[in-house]
Amino acid sequence: MDEKQLRQQEMLLQNGLNPNFDGNDSNFTDSPRNIADNLYKQRNRKFKKLHILYVFFIFSIAILQFISIAFFSRGFLLTRNVLDNISTDNNPNSILNDKPQFDKTVILIVDALRFNFVIPVDVDSMDYNPNYHNNIDVLYDTFKNSQDSSSVLLKFIADPPTTTMQRLKGLTTGTLPTFIDAGSNFDGSVILEDNLIKQLYLNKFWNDIYFVGDDTWDALFKPYLNQQFSRPFDSLNVWDLDTVDNGVISYFHEYLIDQSSKDQMTYKTLIGHMLGVDHVGHKYGPNHFTMKEKQLQINQFLKEIINSIDDNTLLVVMGDHGMDHTGNHGGDSVDELESTLFMYAKKKNSFTLDKDYETSYNISNFGESYKQVNQIDLVPTLSLLLDLQIPFNSLGWPIDEIAQNSQQLEMFQNITVQQLHTFKETSNLLTSDDERNLLLDELFEKNLYHDYQIQLLEVCKDLWARFDYISIAIGITFLFISLVYLIILTQLIPSIVINKLVTEFVPLIICLIFILNLIFFGTFYVFPTSASQHHPLRFLNGHFIWTSLFSTAIGIILGIMIPLLDHYSIKWLICRFFEFFGDYWTRVAGIFVILHSLLFASNSFTIWEDKIVGFFLTSFGCLTLYEFVFVPKRQSTVALLSGLYVENKKKVITNTDELDDVAAELNKKMEDPYPDSLPLSKESRILGSYHSILLIILTRLVSTITICREEQGDFCKPTFTIDNNYSPYIMGLLFIMIFLIPSLVKGYFRLSSSYQGAAPFWINGFLRCFLLMNFIYWFITSLEITVPSWSVNLFKGMDIKTMNFTLSRTLAGFSLVAANIGWLMGPLCIELGLSNNSENVNVKQASVLGYKNIYGSQFFLLVINVFMSIVVFNKPLAQLSIFAMLLQLLTILEIIDLFRLKQNIIGPVALGLLCYQQYFTTGHQATIPSIQWDMGFILSPSITFPLTHIGLFLNTFGPHIIVSLSVALLTFWRQPPSILNPQTLLARIVSSCGGLAIYNTVLCLSSFIFVTHFRRHLMVWKIFCPRYLFASASLLITQFIVVFVTIAFASGRLIRQINELFWRQ
Amino acid sequence: MAKKKGNKNGNPQNVKVLPDTSKRNINSQNLKPNKETNNTNIKKSILNTPFHLIILLFLYTTQRHKFDEELLLYLLIPLQIIYTIFQFSSNFSNSNNSKKISKRTINLTLILVVPITMVFAAIPIGLLVILFGGPILENYKKTILLSLNLSNLLLPIIYLSFNKQISIDIGKQYAVSIFLGCWLSSIVIPLDWDRPWQMYPVPLMVGGYLGSILSYVLTDFF
């Protein structure tokens, strides 16, 4: 039966006629039931096809954005050209051939040993804290009491970024790791570049290296360490405070302390790396009693080492970086950079201290003016002390204290400067006519060696910050084009037209991607020489991945552009763009988006983004409140009109779509789509005002939760601290929330009378049980953290900590897997209700309860699932914030629904603001140290591939996930079935999702532009670069969730299911 | 209630107030309709300009590093009352009242009662400041002084609307422009210029005063 016949039959059905008896043609033998069935099947097929096309279409735009981010990052994130040269004995400059000064070296690295941990601090001082001050006294005491110059204690300044991997590279190679290396912290690989450990290994005298501690060493220096005796420990499990340290201590006891009398130690170099202090910092912050215990333990250990080493051993104790007031590190604040270097030998006069003892080694005011050396200086210093070659790439300068007399100092400096000069000449850093090169040569000839080193270091810092502007420009251009497409295709062109256009886009995109890949591969990969030397795209030469990414992006751009320009003129699109902003709420949304994106134009605004986003959300609340209270008659406010406009237009355009129209018409009679259209009724105004006020108050309340950025300084008081997170008050609040949250959600469901069917089961059952178990889990965790040495043995060999892991895994498994499978079963929130007919008492009237919100209520159950899975991975205060987020979300949905702004871009923008506000109030900031690494260890005590990563992902991007899922609710919430046909509904969801994508894209584009503009800014690595990374991640994650979860999975399924119920009659 | 009044008084366009961020919107969209469909006669007199507010603002900002909200408040209240009596009130009359209010009739009891009502008006203003992110406990004295200052900027309008010389909807415009002044001026707070005038209540005070001066002046021209 072809479509035309079907349509005819449908028409007849509408008129109440049986097609079987109509007309002379007796071919129509199908019963009405069958016809409806066929109709449904056809509709379903049509919808499925369109759905797939839409998913592909949005996905291709997401791919375009991914490629643009990849290109931008390629150009912006710096990489350093590593020279593989190795300094060898054959080096003609070598002067070091006599026997070394020492027999053995013991190097102990105490991770995160901040400088003011080891010096005496005035107890009357304002900032004195007994938890971390004056606990480690052995280093300073030894230094002070050694009048024979057998030790030296210095402040050790690390170079940012202060992540352990970067520091180890810096400490051993003596050079400056660039930002791109920071990303590989989880994926250590052997350092091939010349380094101190390699030199130790190559040197016949020192080559037996024993190592114990942080397994990052094992990853970086595996070939050089003595594999038989080395004992690496897992380093990234920050909740484990003692394993590594106890391992190091027992190892040292075994090989050093207990054996000092017997002379049977085979090793020449012993390296230990302790992580306890760092892990305490990550887990509890410095201000915690555990820190004191840890520091006292280390103090005792250091004493033992100092007492046990023999006369010919050199002991080096150092920290790789410090920690900030929250106990984290990675940035470049003073607290993070200041670490400790301590060298000790029993031999007298091993070192020469500064003449001016009091000023150089001044410990007053937390050692503010204490003599400091750079971390890279360690490499030449140790090399010279141990008679090694200075590693080839080293940029450091030997510290003055190691020379015993001025001749030796001069010799040391000569050796170092030779190495630096060789490095400079070999590396071709500068062209010979460069001004800086001339300056360096001049300094070298004038024998101003130290100035030469300082100058060279500056040059390197400068050069390793060289950007690839072509890649940057490509990235920005692609992202801009994707933004234009998103605006045109999801906002400007009516969705009904897009339904048709998509069928043209998708095949063309696929074809063009293939064709362009072939062309570009031919040009750049197969025949790379065909592109000339000055071709702007010559960097693609021979790069498989970049060539394919570039051609794919061009394919997507052209694939959309050709059909688009075929149907619309640019002039019309521009006019439509300005017309688009004729609407009041669209203008408001535009202002919010533009203001938010302009924040990145200034470092102060970027720093205070958390407060400003809250300010915007409050402003949105105030605008809606104003609207509800005063109801200004603003014609353009009435989005209803534009809705009707589209509906009318649809009739004109889609004559072919008669089937849908007829059915829609029929249903419109059944159910008035807008029973209380604007102007708002008094009740809805009161309700709306209540929602607005609730939104404002909740926004203000959650904005009190903050983990301050270091740059915010005294103006911000951190509330997201360990003390607050696990305080009894917060635990009490969490307990109350077990009862409050389900009831409040229930209230919102009741508003649309959809607390039926599966809803009580889900909200009262699942959600409440989940919150209770979640509370138990976090209550135990809080006891573990606040009460020292708290542990309960439940069963034999199973203490409560083990039980806690079981609990957390149950919670995560339930919310991530079980609940979603439950949702797949299609929990409907409707029920058949019987009521008395007002006219006739004897006749009962049947009605479907929850009919009006059938889409929204069911979709919200999925949001609850996601919400549950995110709650487990957040600390108690952040949980409170996410509870508030659920309510804020519901108020925004209600407000948008009351104003009939479902298709306006203000909805997605308000949700976007909510998402960013919640990102900040769940204890995050747009900085790398604020990542809550400890949340990775909720499901497993050590790093396990999916578990740790899921935890970190859900913790960091929780609000983004919730918002990108619930953006579909803008359309679904209070959307009765059978008013819009499935295609239109899907198109509207894509339009809302597009709104959210536009918001994130504008932010990302703005961060691209401003980070490029401020590339030489003092704060670029501290403020702008992390913000750009965060913007890119937000955009990609939002797009990913929107495409695969919201549109592909949830919406498609939901629409099909409801369709089946209400169309198959 | 406000809505009802607006409707009774005629053209609904009249009550169109955009709580928008740009100043241009105020004059182009809010106040222009006023000119076309006058339900409240405002005498366009240059004397309507609140010179006292300009002077107060000048005093406030040029005092050396000492932004004294308290002093300003003490000066503001009497000056606003005087302004209301001698200038502002006389230039407003309600066209709906067929009985013309004679030029110098001043409801003396009302004008004495109004400052007391301003104290109550200050409460929601203070709450609004806090909801928009103002400090809750620290600096609460400044918040109180700020909200009293802002509420007293509305004194002439409140008096007139109590005296039924204008409708509340007109008064709303003044409130909105003061709000907008504060909203916009808060831009300078996060900037790291370390200037004394960036400290918490100062930008809001200046923004509020500027907003009210603009709204009083603009009524003259539109």
Contacts between the chains, C-beta under 8 A, distances in Angstrom:
chain1	res1	chain2	res2	distance
A	584	B	18	7.5
A	587	B	20	7.5
A	588	B	20	7.6
A	591	B	20	7.8
A	591	B	21	5.8
A	602	B	191	7.0
A	603	B	192	7.3
A	604	B	190	5.0
A	604	B	191	4.8
A	604	B	192	4.3
A	605	B	190	5.8
A	605	B	191	7.7
A	607	B	190	7.2
A	607	B	192	7.8
A	608	B	190	3.9
A	611	B	133	5.6
A	611	B	190	7.3
A	612	B	190	6.9
A	614	B	133	6.1
A	615	B	132	6.0
A	615	B	133	5.4
A	615	B	186	7.3
A	618	B	131	5.9
A	618	B	132	5.3
A	618	B	133	7.1
A	619	B	132	7.7
A	619	B	183	7.1
A	622	B	19	7.3
A	622	B	128	7.8
A	623	B	19	5.7
A	626	B	19	5.3
A	629	B	2	7.6
A	630	B	2	5.8
A	630	B	3	6.4
A	630	B	15	7.2
A	630	B	17	7.7
A	630	B	172	7.0
A	631	B	3	5.6
A	632	B	15	5.9
A	632	B	16	5.4
A	632	B	17	6.2
A	633	B	12	4.6
A	633	B	13	7.3
A	633	B	15	7.4
A	633	B	16	7.0
A	634	B	16	6.3
A	696	B	131	5.4
A	697	B	131	7.0
A	699	B	131	8.0
A	700	B	130	7.2
A	700	B	131	4.9
A	700	B	132	8.0
A	700	B	133	7.3
A	703	B	133	6.6
A	704	B	136	7.8
